[in-house]
Amino acid sequence: MLTRIETITTFAASVLVLLLAFLTLGDVIGRNLLGSPLPGATELTELSLVGITFLLYPQLAYRQRHVVIDLFDNVTPPLMKRVQQFIAAALGAGTFAVLAWRLAVQGSRVASYGDVTPFLQLPLSPAYYFMAALSAVTAIAFLLTIFRVPGDDNHGAARHSGLE
């Protein structure tokens, strides 16, 4: 089930990256050749970046692909690694839970004001609710990592890229 969800969210983020590339290309061509930027390109770029970022946060959290400092991993005892993993997961979950709550509050505020983007007049509240929902999913993903054995690559735990 998780693999299917990951596939769908990765595909959606990939489509947004592709659309962002074409949008940027069109905007650059419009600016340089036609003397006029693509109308609403900045707003669509911002919303696309929101989509890409928040669609991928849960995967990064669950697969523990976030930035880590592993200077002492070779000499850290297993019990300490478990404590370290618990603290990191709890902090990540707490951070994203607070973020989800505040984004939901801000989304309600924005909805009550009827805020829209300046040029395209797109309502902003759905973007806030989208970010809030995926922040909550990210908090849950961090909590799920608490029950994982450190270094268990079956779930895609952090691995070295080989670029060290």
Secondary structure, 3 states (H helix, E strand, C coil): CHHHHHHHHHHHHHHHHHHHHHHHHHHHHHHHHCCCCCCCHHHHHHHHHHHHHHHHHHHHHHCCCCCCCCCCCCCCCHHHHHHHHHHHHHHHHHHHHHHHHHHHHHHHHHHHHCCECCCCCCECHHHHHHHHHHHHHHHHHHHHHHHCCCCCHHHCCCCCCCCC
